[in-house]
């Protein structure tokens, strides 16, 4: 069973919650509470040893199968692939040896439900979603998600995608998707995008040439273009507008403050950038354009 929260754990949880309240207040226009200083690594090294669910180990969940380039050979424990490597680097930063990292299979659908979790953190290409904040706790980002264009190789958009040219195409997007938001707010096409109920319907519309392109996050776009669309191509990508992947924990988990400290440390040291270059060339090689 989880150990009783010690004073340090309670202090760090309070810090994490106040940071979240501050972000919400800024978004709503309310007065911003005084900023809370994040915990130091020294403080975190004391906390994590008592707050992990299995003594002396950090339990990390992900989906089965664990797919590339996030994992290699469907083996999260080999420390290869971007998400596997990030998990081990976070654990190491918080004082755990690689042999103290235990893996747990957890489908996304179960991970995002409310209640106790059989793991400490879940790393599974989980996009931060404010609507789930009442059920689970998210860390800060470990991967920034860009939007990209998927089209047929025969489409004019493959060669002609200047900001002005982009406005002349007909896009198709699933209802409520980040891609639809990006198209309407940033590309602002001359014709309103076709709104589909599902991505599968949008893909069918693209293949039937009823639309010129789909705007979708870069990892999904790579899979759609290479695996789901006959004669498909990922044309280019746009710099991010706030979407990102987070580590997921049970609601109110005090470990989030220290996980964030570890991620900040890895970001400032350039380690996350190094891991991205090593494992995510399939996405990094896609050219950037301006909407």
N, C-alpha and C positions, 0 to 999 in steps of 0.2 A: 504493500500500500504506500501511497505518497506520504512523505514525512509531513508532520505538522509544520505550517509555515513559521519560519523564524523571523525575528524583527527585520533582518536585512531583506528577506524575501518580500515582506510586506512593504518595506520602503521602496523597493524597486518596482513592485507592482503599482504602487501609488504613482511613482514617477511615470511609468508607462501609460497609465490611465490619464494622467494630467496632460501628457503630450498629446494623446488622442483627443482630449477635450479641447485643447488649444487649436488643433487642426480643424475641428468641427466648428469652433467659434469663429475662426477666420473665414471659413466658407460661408457661414450664415451672417457675417457682418457684426457679430457680437464682440464685446470687449475681450481681448485676448488675455488669458491668465499669465502670470509670470512664468517664464520658461524654466523647465526643470533640467538640471544638469544630468546628462546620461551617466550611468554607473561606469566606473573604471574597470579595466580588466582585472585589477587586483581584487576589487570587490566581487566581481563575477566569479572568480576562481573559488571563492569561499561559498558562494551561493549554489552554483550548479552541482556541486558534489552532493548536496543534501536535497535538491529539488528534482533530480531526474527520477523517473519511475522505477528504474532498476539500479541498485547501488553499484557505483563504479562504472556504469555504462551510460551512453546516450543512445536512445532508441529512435531511429529515423525511419519513417514510413515512405513508401512510394508505391506506384501502381505495378501490377504484373500483367502483361510484360512491361519491362523497363526499356524504353525504346531509345535508339540513337537519334541525335548526337548527345542526348542528355545522359545516356548510359551506354555501355559497350558490352556486347554479348549477353544482354539481358541479365547482367550480374552487377547489381549496385555495389557489392562489396569489393570489387576489384579496383576501386578508386579511379576508374577511367570513365570519361564522359563528363560533360560540364556539371550536371547536377550532383553526380556522385562525388566529383572532386570538390565542389563547393561544400557539400555536407561534411566531408572529411576535414576541410580547411577550417570550417566553423568549429567543429569539434576540437581540433588541435588548438585553435586560438583560445578555446575555453578550458584547455588543460586535459583533454582526453587523448590518449594514444589511439592510433588507428585500430588496434585490437579491441578497444573498448567501444567501438561503434557497432551497434546491432541493428539489423534491418528487419522491417515488418511490412508485409503486403497489405495495402489498404486502398481499395478503389476510391476514386475521387468522390463518388456519390455518398460514401459513408464518411469520408474525412470531413466533409463540410457540414455534417449534422451536429446539432448541439449535444452537449454532454461530455462525460469523461472520455479520454482517448487512451488506447493501449500503446501510445508512443509519445515521445517528447516533441518531435517536430515532424512535419510532413513536407517533403520536397517533390513536387509532381507537376511542374508547369502550371501552378495554380495562380490564376490572375487575381490580383487584389480586387475585392468586390465589397464596397461599403455596405451593401444590403445584407451581407453575411456577418457584419460586426456584432450583431446581437447573439450569434451562435458560436462563433469561433474568434480567435485572435490571430492577426496577421503580423508578420515581421515587416520591416522595411524591404526595399527591393534588393534582389540579387541578380535580376535580369530585366533590362528595359525592353519593352515590347514595341516594335515599330509596326506601322501599317504598310501594306504592299499591294501592288497591282497584279492580278492574275488575268490573263487573256489567252486567246488562241494565237498561235504563232503566225497566222495569216492576217491578224488584225493590224490596222494602221497604227494603233497605239504603241505597238512594239518599237517602232522607229520614231514616232512623233508624239512626244509626251512633255512638251514645254508647258509651262503654267497656262498659257492661253489655249494650247491644243487640248489639254486635259478637260477644259470646260465644254468641249464640243462632243464628248462621248456620252453614251447612255450606260449608266452603271446599274447593277442589280445587287441588292443587299438584303440579308435577312433582317426582319423587323427587330428593332431594338439593339442592333449590333453596333460595336464600336466603329466598324467599317462604314455603316450608314451615317453615323454621327460625323465621321471624318469627311465623307463625301459632301455632306450638306453644309458643314461649317468651314471647311478648308479648301476643297476643290471648287465648290459652288458651281456646278455644271449648269448649262443653259436649259437642259431638260431635267425634270425631277427624276431621281433614280427609281427604278422599279423595285418595289418592296415585296420580298418573298417571305413565306412563313418559316422556311428552313433554309439552311445552307445548301442542302441537297437540291432543293428547288432552284436556287440561284445558279448552281452548277449546271443543272439541266438547261436553264435559260441561256447560259453562256454557250454550251455545246450546240444548242439549237440556233445560235446566232441572233437571239432575241435581244440580247444586250451585248455591249462591247467589252465590258470588263467587270471584275469583282474587286473591291478593296477589302482586304482581310489582313489580320496580323501576320507578320512575316513567317513565323514557324508553320502556322496553318497553311499559309499560301504556298510555301515550298512543297508541302505534302499534297495539297490540292493540285498544283500544277504538274507534279511529277507522277502522282499515283491515281488521281481521280478524274482528271480531264484529259481526254484524248487530244493530242496535239496542243497541250497546254504549255504555257510559259509564265514564269514570274518575271515581269517586266522590270520592276524597280521597287524601291521602298522609300518611305518618307520618315523623317526624323520623328521621334516619339512625341505624343501629346499627353502623356501621363499614365498610360497603361503599363503595368509591370507585374512580374512574378514575385510572389512572396512565400516564405515559409509559413506553414499553418500550424497552430497549436490549439489546445482546448481553451475555451473562453476564460479569460482572466489569468492565464498562465504567467507567473512572475518571471519565467525564463525569457519572455519576449524582450525585456530590457537588455539582457545580456547577449541574446542572439543579435539584437540590433547593434550592440557595441562591437561584437565580433565582425559583423558585416561591414560596419563603418571602418574598422581596422583594416579589413581585407581590401576595401575600396580605396582607402587612402594610400595603402602600400602599393597599389597597382596590381595586386594578385588577381582580383576578379577580371581585370582587363587581360591579364596574361592567360588566364584559363579560357576566356572567351576566344582569344586568338588561337589557342591550341585546339579547341574542340568545336567551335561554332563557325568555322570558315564557310560552311554551306549557307549561312545567313549573312555573314560579314562580307562575302564576295558579291552580294547583290547591290548594284549601284544605287546611290541615293539621288533623288530628284526633289524639286520644290513644287508644292501644289499651287 
